[in-house]
Every structure is written in structure tokens, then in C-alpha cells.
Amino acid sequence: MIIEFSPEEEMLREQVRKFAKEKVLPLTAKVEETENVGPQLVKLIGEQGLYSMFVPEEYGGVGVKVVNICICREELCKVSGQADLAFTYGGLGTYGITYAGNEHQKRKYLTKVVKGEMVGAFALTEPCAGSDVAAMRTTARREGDYYVLNGEKIFITFSDVAKFWLTFAKTDPSKGRKGISMFIVDVPTLGVEMKRFPILAGLPEINLVFTDCKVPKENLVGKEGDGWDIALGATLNTFRITVGAAALGMAEAAFEEAYHYAQKREAFGQPIGHFQAIQFKLADMATEIEAARWLVYRAAYLRDKGAPRLLKMASMAKLFASEVAWRVTDEAVQIHGGYGLCKEFKVERLFREARMVRIYEGTSEIQRLTIARELMKRGLEI
């Protein structure tokens, strides 16, 4: 299937590319891992109108189109991981409301997200429930007009910038995954403690500890027991495609850095790009990037067309693109030699960031498991 970008999509790419260069880069170039400029980025992205693509038209947006989200993530990741997070959580942190929220919830939150007045965070993962979501231990007990939440969430990215957290908890632990529900926890709320801890790349991650945290019953999204479908069936199966686009952007940025470095770095009397060993590395990098691009955008195209049984394609896109990003950034560091280990060189940061995309929103192992299960169910159908 040949996928061609429409004139509108090409225009969006140029718009985001210009925005990233002129607005994002000056803000993030020197503070990428030392200072959280998330609030400033949310404001800039809102002013640029990019959050509109996470919001249906009736609430001020342009409608959710995965191809457009992929274009934005690809271009932003070439410049700034922080900017990609600030953009993504306008969607990942709100899609549960778009998908299953009632009219009041959509009016209250989505109309503000579209303007960049707020973004959400996605509080799903727990210390003992990462890939195995059904093993979550956070509970929500109904008491009159409130649900009382107790438990812990881990790796809740951007939760210190978010104005609300889409939080998953078991309203009926005896039902396993069918007992999971989703709640909107407004910030600030009593009974929640945030704990920060540093990780391999980017800003510190955050744990949320809920201790008798009271959430109004009106903040339940959908019905009790809908949480699994909202989290896995809707949100992650949509956004893991866009993780592939983010990985693609990282790989492209690393390739460009390596390509230009190979033209100017000399060894044995000539640029290292003249040596076949380096040329073969660049050839493999370029080929894998091109293959990842087609797989990611094909999955996004099928998602926007409402194609059935998209789980396999979404997992393939996320798996392949994230593995490509890892291999390409690794080779980019190798081409830079010792300089590739220095923090003032962009490839050092890209190498660490690319390592992360093989884990979040479903590890590579989980993606392979998902693909294999779909193959066993449906055979070789495409």
C-alpha cells in the first residue's frame, strides 16, 4: 500500500519543523536535562494550535488523526525530547476522556487542553504492574459521593506539569482486569504524594502515592470496569503507533548528526565518510530509517481509516521503529568515536533517549508477544 502525504499533511510538517527550530530549540537547547521547561512548552504548543489535533471538533479541536500526531512527534523529537513530551501528554493524558468521558468531562477538560491551558498525565504503571497491567494493586473504594484511592503509580511522566491525572484503579479487585476503572484526579488533591527520581535520560520520573485520596464520583470516566478497555484497547493501541514516530525522529536526528560528522571528521588524510566501513554504516542506517517510516505511517494511516484488528500493526510499528532508533543512535555514537560519549554532542543524548522507547508504552518483548498472539489467532492476513 503506497501512502502519500496530503498537501495539508505536508503543510503541517513544515509548520512543526519551523516551530521546532524557531521556538522550541532556543528554549530547550541548553536545559534539556537540567531544567523542566514543560510549562513554557505547553504554552508555546497551545499557541501554535497543535493540541487541537487531540480534541474533537465539537470541543474546539480538529479531530484526532493519528497521522498528524505522528508527524508532530517525529519533527519534535528531532529537536527536543521535552517538547515531544509536552505535546504528547496533550493527547495521552486526555484520550481517555475523549474516548469514554461524558459531556461534562469533555467540556471541562478538552476545551482547556485545546488552548494549552492544561494537559493531563497517564497514571497506569505500578511498581509491580508494568507489562502485567491486570496485576495493579491501586484500589478505589466507593464511599458516598466519593471514591477513595489507595496505592502507588510509578514512571508517571509529566505529572508535575499536568493539571489532572487519568488514574487507573481497581474498583473490584476480585474481577481482575475487568475490575479496573479510570478516574480523573485533579491537581492538587489531598492524599497524593509525589516522589521524584532520576532516570537514564530526560527529566526525573515521578511516583504518585495515593493515601485515602478522595475523588468525586463524578470523576469516574465511563463505568466501573471500563478502565482496561480505555487504557489498552483505546489509548495505548492508538498512541503506541505515535511512539514509533517519536523513535523515527530520534533515528533521523542521529543519522543526520552522523552523516555530517562523517563529512568533516578527517582520519588518515581524508574524511572518514570516504571509508567503506563508515559508508556501509550510513547505508544500513538510512535503509532501516526508511523501512521504519513506512511501517509507522502505514499503521497510522490504517488507524485513521478505522481498519479492524489493528493491534498487530500498531505493535509492529512501535517494535520496529524503536529497535531501529536504538541501532541507529548506537551507530551514530560509534561513528563519532570518543566524541560520541561527550555530552556536548547531540548523539550522546539521543542514544540514551532511544534506549527508553524500547521500554515505555509496551516493551519490545510485549510487542513481540502481541504480534505472535495475533498471528496465532488470524494467520498471515494483512
The 8 nearest C-alpha neighbors of each residue, nearest first, counted from 0:
[[1, 2, 297, 293, 3, 300, 301, 294],
 [2, 0, 3, 297, 293, 4, 296, 300],
 [3, 1, 0, 4, 297, 296, 300, 293],
 [2, 4, 5, 1, 6, 8, 296, 9],
 [5, 3, 8, 9, 6, 2, 7, 66],
 [4, 6, 8, 7, 9, 3, 10, 2],
 [7, 5, 9, 8, 10, 4, 11, 3],
 [8, 6, 10, 5, 9, 11, 4, 12],
 [9, 7, 11, 5, 10, 6, 4, 12],
 [8, 10, 12, 6, 11, 7, 4, 5],
 [9, 11, 7, 13, 8, 12, 6, 14],
 [10, 12, 14, 8, 9, 13, 15, 7],
 [13, 11, 9, 15, 10, 14, 16, 70],
 [12, 14, 16, 10, 11, 15, 17, 9],
 [13, 15, 11, 17, 12, 16, 18, 10],
 [16, 14, 18, 12, 17, 13, 19, 11],
 [15, 17, 13, 19, 18, 14, 74, 12],
 [18, 16, 20, 14, 15, 19, 21, 13],
 [17, 19, 15, 21, 22, 16, 20, 14],
 [20, 18, 23, 16, 17, 22, 21, 15],
 [19, 21, 17, 24, 18, 22, 23, 16],
 [20, 22, 18, 19, 17, 23, 24, 25],
 [23, 21, 18, 19, 24, 20, 25, 26],
 [22, 24, 19, 26, 25, 20, 27, 21],
 [23, 25, 27, 28, 26, 20, 22, 19],
 [26, 24, 23, 28, 27, 22, 21, 20],
 [27, 25, 23, 24, 28, 22, 29, 30],
 [26, 28, 31, 30, 24, 29, 25, 23],
 [29, 27, 24, 25, 30, 26, 31, 79],
 [30, 28, 27, 31, 26, 25, 33, 32],
 [29, 31, 33, 27, 34, 32, 28, 26],
 [32, 30, 27, 33, 29, 28, 34, 81],
 [33, 31, 201, 30, 202, 34, 200, 35],
 [32, 34, 30, 31, 35, 202, 29, 201],
 [35, 33, 30, 32, 36, 31, 202, 27],
 [34, 36, 37, 33, 202, 32, 30, 31],
 [35, 37, 39, 38, 34, 40, 27, 81],
 [36, 38, 40, 35, 39, 85, 41, 160],
 [39, 37, 41, 40, 36, 42, 160, 35],
 [40, 38, 42, 36, 37, 41, 43, 26],
 [39, 41, 43, 37, 42, 38, 44, 36],
 [42, 40, 38, 44, 39, 43, 85, 115],
 [41, 43, 45, 39, 40, 44, 115, 46],
 [44, 42, 40, 46, 45, 41, 47, 39],
 [45, 43, 47, 41, 46, 42, 49, 40],
 [44, 46, 115, 48, 114, 42, 47, 43],
 [47, 45, 43, 48, 44, 42, 115, 114],
 [46, 48, 44, 45, 49, 43, 18, 50],
 [49, 47, 45, 46, 50, 51, 44, 114],
 [48, 50, 51, 47, 44, 52, 45, 86],
 [51, 49, 113, 52, 48, 53, 45, 89],
 [50, 52, 60, 113, 49, 54, 53, 61],
 [51, 53, 63, 61, 50, 62, 54, 60],
 [54, 52, 63, 90, 51, 50, 62, 89],
 [53, 55, 60, 62, 51, 52, 63, 109],
 [56, 54, 62, 60, 57, 58, 61, 63],
 [55, 57, 60, 61, 59, 58, 62, 54],
 [56, 58, 55, 59, 60, 54, 61, 62],
 [59, 57, 56, 110, 55, 60, 109, 54],
 [58, 60, 56, 57, 110, 113, 55, 54],
 [61, 59, 51, 54, 56, 55, 62, 58],
 [60, 62, 56, 52, 51, 55, 54, 63],
 [63, 61, 55, 54, 56, 52, 60, 64],
 [62, 64, 53, 52, 54, 65, 55, 61],
 [65, 63, 67, 66, 303, 62, 68, 52],
 [64, 66, 68, 67, 299, 69, 303, 63],
 [65, 67, 69, 299, 68, 64, 300, 70],
 [68, 66, 70, 65, 69, 64, 71, 8],
 [67, 69, 65, 71, 70, 66, 72, 64],
 [70, 68, 241, 66, 72, 244, 67, 71],
 [69, 71, 67, 73, 68, 72, 12, 66],
 [72, 70, 68, 74, 69, 73, 75, 15],
 [73, 71, 245, 69, 75, 74, 70, 83],
 [72, 74, 248, 245, 244, 70, 76, 71],
 [73, 75, 71, 77, 72, 76, 16, 248],
 [74, 76, 72, 77, 83, 78, 73, 79],
 [77, 75, 248, 79, 78, 73, 80, 74],
 [76, 78, 248, 252, 75, 74, 249, 79],
 [77, 79, 76, 75, 24, 19, 80, 74],
 [80, 78, 76, 82, 81, 75, 77, 83],
 [79, 81, 83, 76, 82, 84, 78, 201],
 [82, 80, 84, 79, 83, 85, 31, 37],
 [83, 81, 85, 79, 84, 80, 86, 75],
 [82, 84, 80, 86, 81, 75, 85, 76],
 [85, 83, 87, 81, 86, 82, 88, 80],
 [84, 86, 82, 83, 87, 41, 88, 37],
 [85, 87, 83, 84, 89, 88, 82, 44],
 [88, 86, 84, 89, 90, 85, 83, 91],
 [89, 87, 92, 91, 90, 86, 85, 119],
 [88, 90, 118, 87, 86, 92, 50, 91],
 [91, 89, 88, 93, 53, 92, 87, 94],
 [92, 90, 88, 93, 94, 87, 89, 121],
 [91, 93, 119, 120, 88, 121, 90, 89],
 [92, 94, 90, 95, 96, 91, 119, 89],
 [95, 93, 97, 96, 90, 91, 98, 92],
 [94, 96, 98, 93, 97, 229, 99, 234],
 [97, 95, 100, 94, 99, 98, 93, 105],
 [98, 96, 94, 95, 100, 99, 93, 105],
 [99, 97, 95, 96, 94, 100, 229, 233],
 [98, 100, 96, 221, 95, 97, 220, 101],
 [101, 99, 96, 220, 104, 97, 221, 105],
 [102, 100, 104, 103, 105, 99, 221, 220],
 [101, 103, 105, 104, 106, 100, 107, 96],
 [102, 104, 106, 105, 101, 107, 100, 108],
 [105, 103, 107, 101, 106, 102, 100, 108],
 [104, 106, 102, 109, 108, 107, 103, 100],
 [107, 105, 103, 104, 110, 108, 109, 102],
 [106, 108, 104, 105, 103, 109, 110, 111],
 [109, 107, 111, 105, 110, 106, 104, 112],
 [108, 110, 112, 105, 111, 106, 113, 107],
 [109, 111, 58, 113, 108, 112, 106, 59],
 [112, 110, 116, 109, 114, 113, 108, 117],
 [111, 113, 109, 117, 115, 114, 110, 118],
 [112, 114, 51, 50, 111, 110, 115, 109],
 [115, 113, 45, 111, 112, 116, 110, 46],
 [114, 116, 45, 112, 117, 42, 113, 41],
 [115, 117, 111, 114, 112, 42, 118, 45],
 [118, 116, 112, 115, 162, 111, 161, 119],
 [119, 117, 89, 161, 112, 162, 88, 92],
 [118, 120, 92, 161, 163, 164, 93, 162],
 [119, 121, 92, 164, 158, 161, 165, 88],
 [122, 120, 92, 165, 164, 123, 91, 155],
 [121, 123, 166, 155, 165, 164, 120, 152],
 [122, 124, 167, 121, 166, 152, 125, 132],
 [125, 123, 129, 153, 152, 128, 122, 154],
 [124, 126, 152, 128, 153, 127, 129, 151],
 [125, 127, 128, 153, 152, 129, 124, 151],
 [128, 126, 125, 129, 135, 134, 136, 131],
 [129, 127, 125, 135, 132, 131, 134, 126],
 [130, 128, 124, 131, 132, 125, 127, 126],
 [129, 131, 132, 128, 361, 365, 362, 124],
 [132, 130, 128, 129, 133, 134, 135, 127],
 [133, 131, 128, 134, 130, 129, 135, 124],
 [132, 134, 176, 135, 131, 175, 128, 179],
 [135, 133, 128, 132, 131, 136, 127, 175],
 [136, 134, 128, 133, 132, 137, 125, 127],
 [135, 137, 138, 150, 134, 169, 168, 125],
 [136, 138, 150, 168, 149, 135, 169, 151],
 [137, 139, 169, 168, 149, 148, 170, 136],
 [140, 138, 148, 170, 147, 146, 168, 169],
 [139, 141, 147, 146, 170, 142, 138, 148],
 [142, 140, 146, 145, 147, 143, 139, 144],
 [143, 141, 145, 146, 144, 140, 147, 213],
 [142, 144, 145, 141, 146, 216, 215, 140],
 [143, 145, 216, 215, 142, 146, 141, 217],
 [146, 144, 215, 216, 142, 214, 143, 213],
 [145, 147, 141, 214, 140, 139, 213, 142],
 [146, 148, 213, 140, 139, 212, 211, 214],
 [149, 147, 139, 212, 211, 138, 209, 146],
 [148, 150, 209, 210, 138, 211, 137, 212],
 [149, 151, 137, 209, 208, 136, 138, 148],
 [152, 150, 208, 207, 209, 125, 137, 153],
 [151, 153, 125, 207, 206, 124, 122, 208],
 [152, 154, 206, 125, 155, 124, 126, 205],
 [155, 153, 204, 205, 156, 206, 124, 152],
 [156, 154, 205, 153, 122, 158, 206, 204],
 [155, 157, 158, 154, 204, 205, 120, 121],
 [156, 158, 160, 159, 161, 120, 155, 84],
 [157, 159, 161, 120, 160, 156, 155, 205],
 [160, 158, 157, 161, 205, 156, 193, 162],
 [159, 161, 158, 157, 38, 37, 162, 118],
 [162, 160, 119, 158, 118, 163, 159, 120],
 [163, 161, 186, 117, 119, 118, 185, 160],
 [164, 162, 185, 119, 186, 184, 161, 183],
 [163, 165, 120, 184, 119, 166, 183, 121],
 [166, 164, 183, 121, 122, 182, 120, 184],
 [165, 167, 122, 182, 181, 164, 183, 123],
 [166, 168, 181, 123, 180, 182, 122, 226],
 [169, 167, 138, 137, 179, 180, 139, 170],
 [170, 168, 179, 138, 171, 178, 172, 139],
 [169, 171, 139, 178, 138, 179, 140, 180],
 [170, 172, 178, 169, 173, 174, 179, 175],
 [173, 171, 169, 174, 175, 178, 170, 138],
 [172, 174, 171, 175, 178, 177, 169, 170],
 [175, 173, 178, 177, 172, 171, 176, 179],
 [176, 174, 177, 178, 172, 173, 133, 179],
 [175, 177, 133, 178, 179, 227, 174, 132],
 [178, 176, 224, 174, 175, 179, 227, 225],
 [177, 179, 171, 224, 174, 176, 169, 175],
 [180, 178, 169, 226, 224, 168, 176, 177],
 [179, 181, 226, 224, 223, 225, 168, 167],
 [182, 180, 167, 226, 166, 220, 219, 168],
 [183, 181, 219, 166, 218, 220, 165, 184],
 [182, 184, 165, 218, 164, 185, 166, 163],
 [185, 183, 164, 163, 182, 165, 214, 186],
 [184, 186, 163, 187, 188, 183, 162, 164],
 [187, 185, 162, 163, 188, 184, 164, 161],
 [186, 188, 185, 189, 162, 163, 191, 184],
 [187, 189, 186, 185, 190, 191, 184, 212],
 [190, 188, 191, 212, 187, 213, 192, 211],
 [189, 191, 212, 210, 209, 211, 188, 192],
 [192, 190, 209, 208, 189, 210, 207, 212],
 [191, 193, 208, 207, 194, 209, 190, 206],
 [192, 194, 207, 206, 205, 208, 195, 191],
 [195, 193, 206, 205, 192, 207, 196, 208],
 [196, 194, 205, 204, 203, 206, 193, 197],
 [195, 197, 203, 204, 205, 198, 194, 206],
 [198, 196, 203, 204, 202, 195, 199, 200],
 [197, 199, 200, 203, 196, 204, 201, 202],
 [198, 200, 351, 201, 197, 352, 355, 354],
 [201, 199, 352, 351, 198, 202, 348, 32],
 [200, 202, 32, 203, 31, 199, 198, 80],
 [201, 203, 32, 204, 200, 197, 35, 33],
 [204, 202, 197, 196, 198, 195, 205, 201],
 [203, 205, 154, 196, 195, 156, 197, 202],
 [206, 204, 195, 155, 154, 194, 153, 193],
 [205, 207, 153, 194, 152, 193, 154, 155],
 [208, 206, 193, 152, 151, 192, 209, 191],
 [207, 209, 151, 192, 191, 150, 206, 152],
 [210, 208, 191, 149, 150, 212, 190, 151],
 [209, 211, 149, 190, 212, 191, 208, 148],
 [212, 210, 147, 148, 149, 190, 213, 209],
 [211, 213, 190, 148, 147, 210, 209, 189],
 [214, 212, 147, 146, 145, 211, 148, 215],
 [213, 215, 146, 145, 147, 216, 212, 184],
 [216, 214, 145, 217, 218, 144, 146, 213],
 [215, 217, 145, 218, 144, 219, 146, 214],
 [218, 216, 215, 219, 220, 145, 214, 144],
 [219, 217, 183, 216, 182, 215, 220, 214],
 [218, 220, 182, 217, 216, 181, 221, 183],
 [221, 219, 100, 181, 182, 218, 99, 222],
 [222, 220, 99, 100, 225, 219, 223, 101],
 [223, 221, 225, 224, 220, 219, 180, 226],
 [222, 224, 180, 225, 170, 221, 179, 178],
 [223, 225, 178, 180, 179, 177, 226, 222],
 [226, 224, 180, 222, 223, 228, 227, 221],
 [227, 225, 180, 179, 181, 229, 228, 224],
 [228, 226, 230, 229, 225, 231, 179, 176],
 [227, 229, 232, 226, 231, 230, 225, 233],
 [228, 230, 226, 233, 227, 95, 232, 231],
 [231, 229, 234, 227, 228, 226, 233, 232],
 [232, 230, 235, 228, 233, 227, 234, 229],
 [231, 233, 228, 229, 236, 230, 234, 235],
 [232, 234, 229, 231, 236, 230, 235, 237],
 [233, 235, 230, 237, 236, 231, 229, 238],
 [236, 234, 238, 231, 237, 239, 233, 230],
 [235, 237, 234, 233, 239, 238, 232, 231],
 [238, 236, 235, 234, 239, 240, 233, 241],
 [237, 239, 235, 241, 240, 236, 234, 242],
 [238, 240, 242, 241, 235, 236, 237, 317],
 [241, 239, 238, 313, 243, 242, 317, 316],
 [240, 242, 244, 69, 238, 243, 239, 245],
 [243, 241, 239, 245, 244, 240, 317, 246],
 [242, 244, 317, 320, 246, 241, 240, 245],
 [245, 243, 247, 241, 73, 69, 242, 246],
 [244, 246, 73, 242, 72, 248, 247, 243],
 [247, 245, 243, 249, 321, 244, 248, 324],
 [246, 248, 244, 250, 245, 249, 320, 73],
 [247, 249, 73, 77, 76, 251, 245, 246],
 [250, 248, 246, 252, 247, 251, 77, 76],
 [251, 249, 324, 247, 253, 248, 252, 327],
 [250, 252, 254, 248, 253, 249, 247, 255],
 [251, 253, 77, 249, 255, 250, 254, 248],
 [254, 252, 256, 250, 251, 255, 328, 346],
 [253, 255, 251, 257, 256, 252, 258, 250],
 [254, 256, 258, 252, 257, 253, 251, 259],
 [255, 257, 253, 254, 259, 258, 260, 252],
 [258, 256, 260, 331, 254, 255, 259, 261],
 [257, 259, 255, 261, 260, 256, 254, 262],
 [260, 258, 262, 261, 256, 257, 255, 263],
 [259, 261, 257, 262, 263, 258, 264, 256],
 [260, 262, 272, 258, 271, 259, 264, 263],
 [263, 261, 259, 260, 272, 270, 264, 258],
 [262, 264, 260, 261, 270, 265, 259, 271],
 [265, 263, 270, 261, 260, 271, 262, 266],
 [266, 264, 270, 269, 271, 263, 268, 267],
 [265, 267, 268, 269, 271, 270, 264, 274],
 [266, 268, 269, 265, 270, 271, 274, 264],
 [267, 269, 266, 265, 270, 271, 264, 273],
 [268, 270, 265, 266, 267, 271, 273, 264],
 [271, 269, 265, 272, 264, 262, 273, 263],
 [270, 272, 273, 261, 274, 265, 266, 264],
 [273, 271, 261, 270, 274, 262, 277, 278],
 [274, 272, 271, 270, 275, 269, 278, 277],
 [273, 275, 272, 276, 271, 277, 278, 270],
 [274, 276, 278, 277, 279, 273, 272, 280],
 [277, 275, 279, 274, 278, 280, 272, 273],
 [278, 276, 280, 279, 275, 274, 272, 281],
 [279, 277, 275, 281, 280, 276, 272, 282],
 [278, 280, 282, 276, 277, 281, 275, 283],
 [281, 279, 277, 283, 278, 282, 284, 276],
 [282, 280, 284, 278, 279, 283, 285, 277],
 [281, 283, 279, 285, 280, 284, 278, 286],
 [282, 284, 286, 280, 281, 285, 287, 279],
 [285, 283, 281, 287, 282, 286, 327, 280],
 [284, 286, 288, 282, 283, 287, 281, 289],
 [287, 285, 283, 289, 288, 284, 282, 290],
 [286, 288, 290, 284, 289, 285, 291, 283],
 [289, 287, 291, 285, 290, 286, 292, 284],
 [288, 290, 292, 286, 287, 291, 285, 293],
 [289, 291, 287, 293, 292, 288, 286, 294],
 [292, 290, 320, 288, 294, 289, 293, 295],
 [293, 291, 289, 295, 290, 294, 288, 296],
 [294, 292, 296, 290, 291, 295, 297, 289],
 [293, 295, 291, 297, 316, 292, 296, 298],
 [296, 294, 316, 298, 292, 297, 293, 243],
 [297, 295, 299, 298, 293, 294, 300, 292],
 [296, 298, 300, 294, 299, 295, 293, 301],
 [297, 299, 301, 295, 296, 300, 312, 313],
 [300, 298, 296, 302, 66, 65, 297, 301],
 [299, 301, 297, 303, 302, 298, 296, 66],
 [300, 302, 304, 298, 306, 303, 299, 297],
 [303, 301, 299, 305, 304, 300, 306, 298],
 [302, 304, 300, 305, 301, 64, 65, 299],
 [305, 303, 301, 302, 306, 300, 299, 307],
 [306, 304, 302, 303, 301, 307, 309, 300],
 [305, 307, 301, 304, 302, 309, 308, 303],
 [308, 306, 309, 305, 302, 301, 310, 304],
 [309, 307, 310, 306, 311, 312, 373, 305],
 [308, 310, 312, 311, 307, 313, 306, 302],
 [309, 311, 313, 312, 308, 314, 236, 369],
 [310, 312, 370, 314, 313, 309, 315, 373],
 [313, 311, 315, 309, 314, 310, 298, 316],
 [312, 314, 240, 310, 316, 315, 311, 298],
 [313, 315, 366, 317, 311, 312, 316, 318],
 [316, 314, 312, 318, 313, 317, 319, 311],
 [317, 315, 295, 313, 314, 294, 319, 318],
 [316, 318, 243, 314, 320, 315, 240, 319],
 [319, 317, 315, 363, 321, 316, 320, 314],
 [318, 320, 322, 316, 321, 317, 315, 323],
 [319, 321, 323, 243, 291, 322, 317, 318],
 [320, 322, 324, 246, 323, 357, 318, 319],
 [323, 321, 325, 319, 324, 320, 318, 326],
 [324, 322, 320, 326, 325, 321, 327, 319],
 [323, 325, 250, 321, 327, 322, 246, 326],
 [324, 326, 322, 353, 323, 328, 327, 354],
 [327, 325, 323, 329, 324, 328, 330, 322],
 [328, 326, 330, 324, 329, 284, 325, 250],
 [327, 329, 331, 350, 330, 325, 253, 326],
 [328, 330, 326, 332, 327, 331, 325, 350],
 [331, 329, 333, 327, 332, 328, 334, 326],
 [330, 332, 328, 257, 334, 333, 329, 253],
 [331, 333, 339, 335, 329, 330, 334, 346],
 [334, 332, 330, 336, 335, 331, 329, 339],
 [333, 335, 331, 336, 332, 330, 257, 277],
 [336, 334, 339, 332, 333, 338, 331, 337],
 [335, 337, 333, 334, 338, 339, 332, 340],
 [338, 336, 339, 340, 335, 341, 333, 332],
 [337, 339, 341, 340, 336, 335, 344, 332],
 [340, 338, 332, 335, 337, 336, 341, 347],
 [341, 339, 338, 337, 347, 342, 332, 336],
 [342, 340, 338, 343, 339, 344, 347, 337],
 [341, 343, 344, 347, 340, 348, 345, 339],
 [342, 344, 341, 345, 347, 338, 348, 340],
 [345, 343, 342, 346, 341, 347, 339, 338],
 [344, 346, 347, 348, 349, 343, 342, 256],
 [345, 347, 349, 348, 344, 253, 350, 332],
 [348, 346, 350, 345, 349, 339, 340, 342],
 [347, 349, 351, 350, 346, 345, 352, 342],
 [348, 350, 346, 352, 351, 347, 353, 249],
 [351, 349, 328, 347, 353, 348, 352, 346],
 [352, 350, 354, 348, 353, 349, 200, 199],
 [351, 353, 349, 354, 355, 200, 350, 348],
 [354, 352, 325, 350, 355, 351, 356, 324],
 [353, 355, 351, 352, 356, 357, 325, 350],
 [354, 356, 353, 352, 357, 358, 359, 351],
 [357, 355, 358, 353, 359, 354, 321, 246],
 [356, 358, 355, 321, 362, 363, 354, 359],
 [359, 357, 362, 356, 355, 361, 363, 360],
 [358, 360, 361, 356, 362, 357, 355, 242],
 [361, 359, 239, 358, 362, 235, 242, 356],
 [360, 362, 359, 365, 358, 366, 130, 363],
 [363, 361, 358, 365, 364, 357, 359, 366],
 [362, 364, 366, 365, 318, 357, 367, 358],
 [363, 365, 367, 362, 366, 368, 361, 318],
 [364, 366, 368, 362, 367, 363, 361, 369],
 [365, 367, 363, 369, 314, 368, 364, 318],
 [368, 366, 370, 364, 369, 365, 371, 363],
 [367, 369, 365, 371, 366, 370, 372, 364],
 [370, 368, 366, 372, 367, 371, 365, 373],
 [369, 371, 311, 367, 373, 372, 368, 366],
 [372, 370, 374, 368, 373, 369, 367, 375],
 [373, 371, 375, 369, 374, 370, 368, 376],
 [372, 374, 376, 370, 375, 371, 377, 311],
 [375, 373, 378, 371, 377, 372, 376, 370],
 [374, 376, 372, 373, 378, 377, 371, 370],
 [377, 375, 373, 374, 378, 372, 371, 379],
 [376, 378, 374, 375, 373, 380, 379, 372],
 [377, 379, 374, 375, 380, 376, 373, 381],
 [378, 380, 381, 374, 377, 375, 373, 376],
 [379, 381, 378, 377, 374, 373, 376, 308],
 [380, 379, 312, 378, 311, 377, 308, 309]]
